Amino acid sequence: MIQLHDLGVSFPHKICFSEFNAIIKRGQRIAIVGDNGCGKSSLLRILYGSLEPSEGKVITDLELNIGYVAQEHGDKDGLSGGQRVNQALSQAMANASDVLLLDEPTNHLDDGNRRSLSRMLQRSHNNISIVLVTHDETLMNEVCDTIWHIRDGRIEVFSGRYMDYIAEQDLQRKMLEKQLTTIKRARKDTHKALMKENERASHARQRGIKSIQNRKWATVKSPTKLSRGSSTAGRKQAEITEHRKELLEQLSQLNPVKVVTPRFHLPAVVRSKQTVLQVTNGAVGYEKLLFENINFSLAQGERLALKGCNGSGKSTLARAILGDPEIIRSGDWLIPQPRDIGYLDQHYANLNPNHTVLQALMNVVPDWSQPELRNHLSNFLFRQNELVQSQVSVLSGGEKARLSLACIAAKAPPLLILDELTNNLDITIRQHVIDILQAYPGTLILISHDIEFLKKVRITKSYVIDAVYQ
């Protein structure tokens, strides 16, 4: 149905993958996985036809009806992130009689809508092929039968569920580690044998020379014997050296994929256990009231989860706390100064798409030196010159999330508001974000439908929002 011939994607600062060949068959369910910025969304856009590959070509059957849901949906008439996703999914499903392409479809969706999406995809017609980019392991296991993993400039294909792929990867990793241990031990033993042989040959030569020198009558055969001994030692050394070379070659072929672990943390200005935020009899709205009777408070170090269905007003409340002039507030609001709040919204609005990665950080901390800026960005995995000089507009969703965190961390805010932080983050980065938030000493407000994430970052209290005026 869709054929990929020697397909490749590259950018000025990196090569994502090359020489990929595959056939997407009717009814196949494929999950594309890989680290942030590896080319997953680009591959999906190539399949849709909105992006030309860097190399190779895509051949599709004539008159295929393809539905496509992009990762970002723009601002649509004040709809929440979840509402925008639902609207895009409905439109895509209406067009997808042959192929459905989904880029992070569970981003912004509440738990109920996530379950509905999974059931819908599982029950879709057997003739419909589904290709999705997602970090949602549950969705992959429930829907997909094939995994495309982009890493190290190539795409690995696995037939089976994601959980089976991970299990096989873990088994291969353990076998690889065992082989590495064996080869390293053999290499060490070979090195010792070579040193021992060199020492033995050296001593033999010295004894032979001394023996000839001490004889009263030199024999004709002595130089020949000495030569023969040297020749034997040379052959042994050559054999050991050749074996060592073979081991080194095996070692280089068996080296596992290097996993880059980001080194970053969010320092905070830790103050006394005072009240950081308090809302009493609060109400929020735009031209008309959205919801009222808002009552909660946060002391230093507490962690609040704002909960509610899609469109209930969670992000609106966060923006009200920030003092957004478009939002009308009433009641008593004790809130920090804007400079004391770090805010990461669903769409990374704190980033100018026309700026480079370096400029984005410079705007936040203009007094930092170039080495300080580069070191800070390096801690958030922005290391190569080409990536640091890339425009924000060409970054992947996960890379934008990392850059937003880098900008927030540079200011050490005592209050941090994170709106759907785990959207677009790959599994490795997601775990590291969990680790640093566990150690974050400041006050947290989190908006997330990711239940496991909320458990792991040790939420201390929750506030459920239900917009009663729509």
C-alpha angles and dihedrals in degrees: 000000000000120000125194116201121192089326119188138175124196139160132198091266100040150008110237099187141323143196094026116166124184145137122225107212129202112278094014117142112207130184117199112207136174144113122308112283096017093122105266097133091042090055090050091051090050089054089050092048099240094111131045116228119243088234138359127025145260120227118196134182114260119269097011112171106223127185118199133190114192125212094244123044106182126227110312117186094311095303118157120247091258093048091052091051092049091050092049092047092052092051093046094049090052090057099037106090090137112016134017119196116192126184111198093328096177094057110121093004119131119229095267094051091046091056091046091052092050092050091047092052093045091051096043117121116285091236093061115094116211125202116180138176110211146143090205103113093188092055092048093051093047098045114020131079098178133048126206109192116193113205141131093015096303142076121243116205121210125182107217143046123318092247090055090049091052091048091052091046089052091050092049090048092053092047090048092051090051092050091047091052091050094047094045090051090048090048090052092048091048091051090051091048091051092050090047092049091048090051092046092048091048092051091047092053091048092050092048093050092046092048092054092046093051096050117104092213115031115223124225092230098055097084089047092052090048090051091048091051092050090049092052091049090049092053092050091049091049091050092050092045091050091050090050090051091052091050092050090051092051090047093054091050093049098048106126123235109281112240113211110218115199117233109211140125138184110236116198137198098248113207135175121297092275127143107275098183135010132172121187123187088342127175131191135195148125118234087337133029115276101183140338144188091070110172126164141114137204128207125202111292097014122132121217127191115205106211135187144113123286109291095017093121105259095136090043090057090049090052090047089057088051090054097247105187092217091064121077115219131189133178127044115323121182103185136157123255113273090248089062094056127080112201130189112183129196093261101039093244090169088074124080106219091212094056126086122243090257093049091050091060094040089058089059099043107021092166094062119106122239093256090051092049093047093046092051092048090047089059087059093049097260096128115131117082091234092055094045090052094046120113117252089236092069095049121107120245092259092049090052089051091052092048091049089052090048091054092047094046091053090066098046097222120201089212122046124190114191119186113198092331096173094059109116095004115131117233096259095050091043091058092048091050088053090052095051094044089053088058096040108120096198133083119282135204112186130189110192142137089202101107095185091051092053091050093051097049089056104242111204099195141005135214118200118210124203114176105218097180113061 
